[in-house]
Amino acid sequence: MQAQNIIFPAQILRGPGVISQLGDICALLGTRALVIGGHQSLAVVGDKIRHQLEGSAVELAGSEWFGGESSERHISRLAKIVKDKKADIVIGVGGGKSLDTCKAVGAETNVPVVTIPTIAATCAAVTPLTIRYHDDGHFRDLFPLSQAPAAVIIDSEILAASPLRWLAAGLGDTLAKWYEFRAISTHHGQLSGVARSSSANSRICYDLIASFGPAACDAVRAGKPNAELDQVLDAIFMFAGLTSLMSSGAHAAASHAIYEGFTVCDKTREFGHGLLVGFGNLCLLALENRSNEELLEAIKLAQACAVPLRLSEIADLNEDELESIVQASLHAPDMENMPGQVTAGALYAAISRVEKMADRVYQER
């Protein structure tokens, strides 16, 4: 028998204006908070954080840029700052790389972390996992953490004001929970209870996005939260996060491997994790030899969720650049989770099939 170690976030708040509870939450965790985030995210929520802490018993110890990459160097640098400033709470704000950095800093210093996502691009806000990169942006590894966030504040007013591309990234990354888990689990025979829970959550992710994704995109276009956006935020953060937690991060497959391949190319590295995963989802379905009807349905859903359908929507790649992406994808750790070996020829054929069907969708408009 094998022991299990599933680490959950202690508290998740979701809804319009829930950042107003930040002071009360932090007061239960410590007395000195260091805020860490990206430049843009700090500009968006910095004043809100200061205002909330001023009305509490928590002192603001300072504000730091996370460094641009969730790399070992930046994690170590920020951990030293936490110790030097005697901070006993880390408030992480921003997107996936920023929040992953903050979570790793908290784990290294044994300090509780409160995450405030300012874009809904991944489920990083809730998971005890950091995706580490090298300082130059190349993918390094998946780094399990000893703790999950102490609190997650998902404020739909803040997220509705973010650019649409980042919600689209969250939709693409969250759809991968279902597409990838299904690709892996159908070849693993009888599922354990934990795996069944992960599978159920991943299916909920798909169902919520299929039902509410397009209307949630409309909310972000208008800059105002709606009920559909809240449902989609539950999918992106809560149900996708639970999928990751219950599978211990072992649910990823070709979609994420293709993303990891994109990180080796200067033209595509910064395009957006979830947007690249979203394109990878379509390639995964083609690699599985799913029917034209099923692939077409997935392409139409991706289009309604503002996910790219063709390489040309990501970057203008020459043959050598595409070859480097394909080779890196084939050798990415997540590709090993596929039920059979994926060859370069198969991946090129999958990309071609997706692009041809995407052309059909655009012609039908």
N, C-alpha and C positions, 0 to 999 in steps of 0.2 A: 504494500500500500504506500502511496505517495502523499506526503503532507502538502497542504495547500496554504498559501499566504496571500490573501486578497485584501488589499489596502484601499479603503474607501475615503473620499473626502468627508469631513465631519458635517458640513452644512452647505447647502446649495440654495441660493435665493435667486428667483427669476421673476422679472416683471418690470413695468415702467416705474422708474424712480427709486428702485431698491438700493441705490447707492446711499440713500439717506440713512440707512441702517449701519453704515460702515463704522461710525464711532462706537456704537454700542457693541458691535461684534469685536472690534479690536480691544475694547476695554476688558473683555473677558479673556484675552490672550496675553496681554502684556502692557507695558507702559511707554515704550519708545519704539516708534515705527520708522523704518527706512523704506522709502518709496523707490522702486526700480522699474524702469520702463523705457520704451522708445521715445524719441524726441516728439513725434506727432501725438502719441498717446498721452504723454505727460502734458502736452499743451491742451489736449481735450479735457482731461479729467483732473489735472493738477490742482486747480482752484477748488473743485468740488471736494477733493480729498482733504485739502487744508481746512476748508470750511467745516467738514464733518468732524475732523479731529479736534478742532478748536472748541467744539461743544462737548468734548469728552475728556476723560482723564488720561488720554494718550498724547504724549509729546511727539512732534514730528522731528525725527533725528536728521533728516536730510532727504535729498532726491538725487538719484544717480541714473545715468544712461546705462542701459544694459550691455552696450558694446557692439551691437549690430549682428553678432552671431552667437549662438548658444555653444560657445567653444570652451574647452577646459581652461584656457587662459582667462577668459572673462569671468567664468564661474569662480575661479580662485581669487581673482582681483576683487570681485564684489564680496566674497566671503570675508576677506581681510577687512574690507570697509565696514561690514556688519559688526565684526569683532571690535574694530577700533572705535566705532561710534557707540558701542554697547547697546546696539539695537536688539530688542527681543521680539520684534515682529517684522516681517518683510511683507510689504504690500506690492504685489506685482501687477503691472498694467501693460496692456498692449496686445500683440498677436502671439502666434505660437512660439516663435523663437525667444521673444522677451519673456513670456510666461515659463517656458521650459528652463530658461536661465535662472529665473527667480526660484523655481521649485528646487533646482539643484543647489542653489545657494542656501536655501532653507535647510535642505537635508544635510549639507556639509557642516553647517553651523548649529544644527539641532534647534532651529528657530521656526516657529509656525509661520505659514505663508497664507496670505489672503490674496486671491487672484481676482482681478477685475478686467475681463476681456473688453477691448475697445473695438474689436472686429470679431465676427462670428466665423472665422476661417477654419478652425480646427477644434477638437475637443481637448486641447492641451490644458485648458483652465482647470480640468477636474482630475487628470490622471497622475499617478505616481510614476511618471516616466518622462525622461528628457531625451529628445532627439538631438544628439550632439553633432556639431559640424566642426571642420577645421576652420581656422581663422579666415581662409580664402573662400569659404562658402561650400566647399566640397563636403558631401555627407560623410560622417565618421561612423557613428554607431547608435544603437538604441541603448539608453543607460537607465536601468531600473533604479528607482529611488526607495528609500526606507520609509518615506512618509508621503501622504497625499496632502493637498491643500487643507488647511483648517477651515477655510470658508471660501466659497465661490460666489461672486456677486455678478449676476448676469442682468444688467440693466438694459431693457429693450429700448428705452429712449436713446441711450448712448449708441446702441448698435444700429438703430434705424437711421441714425445720422451718418453712418460710415459709408464709404463707397460700395456700390453694388458688387463690384468684382470680388470683394472679400466675403460677402454673403454667398456669392456663387462658389467661391472656393470652399466654404464650409459645406455647402450642399454637395459638391463633388466628393469631398473627403468623406462625408457621412454616408453617401450612397455606397461608397466602397466597403463600408462595414458589412452590408448585405451581400454585395456582389462577390467580395473576396471570401467572406466566411462560407458562403454557399459553395464556392469553388473548392475550398479546402475540405469542408466537412462532409461533402457527399462521397468522398473517397476514404473517410476514416471509419466507416462502419458505425457501430453503436456509440451514441454520444453519451457522455457523462452528464450528470445533473447540471454541473457548472457550464459545460459546453452547450447544453440545451438552453440555459438561461441566456448565454451570450448570443446564441442563434436567434432566440425570440426577440431580444433587444435589437439585433441588427435588422430583423424584419420590420420591427416597429419604426426604425429609422427610415426604411424605404417607404413604408406606407404613409408616414407623416409627410415626407417630402413629395410623394406622388400626389397627395391630397392638397397640401397647403403651400408647396414650394413656389409655384408661380405667383400666388397672391402675396406671399411674403416678399418676393422680389419687388412687387408693386409698392409695398409699404416702404421699402428702402428707397425706391425711386422717388417716392413722395416725401421721404424723410420723417415719416410719422409711424409709430408702432401700431400694429393691429393684432387681432386675435390670431390670425394665421401666422404672423411673424413669431408670436410667442410659442405656438405649437412647433414651428420649425426650430426655434432656439432650444426647445426641449430635446428635439431629435439630435441637433448638432452637439450639444453639451451633455445632457443627461443620459439619453439612451445610447448615443455613440460612446460616451465615456464608460457606461456600464458594460458595453460590448468589449471595450479594451480591457477593463478591469477584470471581467470574468474570464477572459481568454488569456490573461497575463501578457497581452501584447502579441500573442502568437496567431493572430487572425489575418495578418496582411499577406498579400500574394502579389500577383503580377501588376496590379494597379499601382501599388507603392514601389515595386521594383522599377517600373517605368519612370516614376517620379525620380527615384534615386539616380536613374540613368540621365535624366535631364539636368541634374546638378553638375555634371562634368562639363557642360557647355556654357560658355560665357553668355550666350544669347538667351538662354532659357532658364538659367539658375535662379534668377530672382522673379520669375514670372508669377509665382504663387503656388505653394505646396498643393492646396486642394484643387486648384484649376488644372494642374498637371495630373494629379491623381484622377480627376474627373475624366480627362481624356484617356488616361490609362484604364479606367473602368470599361470604356467601350472596346479598347483593345483586348482586355481580358475576356469579354464576352465572345469576341471573334476568335481568340485563342482556344476557347472552350468549344468552338464550332456550334454556338447557339444558332437557332434558326434566324432567317432573315426577318421574320415577324418580330421576334423578341429583340433582336438588335435594333430594329427600326423603332420599336417602342422606347428603348433605352436612349436612343439618339434624340428622339423628340422630347423626352423628359429632360435630358441634359440641355437641350436648346432652350426649353422653357425656363430653366434654372440658370441661364447665362453661362453655361460651361462650354469651353471651346470644343468644336467637333472636328477640326482639321489642324494639321501641323502649321499651315499657313496663318492660322489665327493665333499661334503661339510665337512663331519666329520664322524668318526666312532662312532656312537651313540648306547648306550645300551637302553634297554626298558624304564628304568626310565627316562633317559634324553629325549628320544623322547616324553614320556608322559608329561613331564614338558613343552616341547615346544608346544605340541598340546593344553594343557590346557591354557597356556599363550596366545596362538593365539586366542582361543575361547573367551577369556575375554579381548582382546585388543580392544581399542575404534573403530578402523577401521572395525572390524568384524561386528559391529552394523549397518554398512551401507549396508550390504548384504540384499537382498530383503526378505529372509526367515531366520529362525534360523538355524545356522550351528552347528551340533552336533559333538562330538568326533568321533563317528562311521563314520560319513560322511567324516570327514577330513582324518581319517586313510584310508578310502576306496579311496579317491581322490589321496592321496600320492601313494598308491599301484598301482592304475591304471596308473598314470604317469610313475612310475618306470618300469612297465611291457612294456609299449609302448616305453619307452626309450631303453629298452633292444632290442626291435625289430629294432629300428633305428641303434643301434650299430652293430647288427648282419648283417644288410643289407650292411654295409660299406665294 
